[in-house]
Amino acid sequence: MGRLAVALLGAGRLGAVHARTLAGMPEADLVVVADPRPEGRALGAELGARVVADPLEAIHDPATRAVVIVTPTDSHAPLIE
């Protein structure tokens, strides 16, 4: 079985923890990090992921097979609809 290609939405304080955890997992491949803030995108680049500002771009990336949502709580529902 290959590695699971994961998109991370939100790279703030908690998102950074998730991003580093995913990057260190042999079963996962952090393929894209979506964050509107430059520091969030910098973290994605540091971890070797493609970086985007728009979470929908990350969700619809053909490489994405799983999504971890670490955005503000009130944005979760619109992202999964």
Secondary structure, DSSP 8 states (H G I E B T S, - for coil): ---EEEEEE--SHHHHHHHHHHHT-TTEEEEEEE-SSHHHHHHHHHTT-EEES-HHHHHT-TT--EEEE-S-GGGHHHHH-
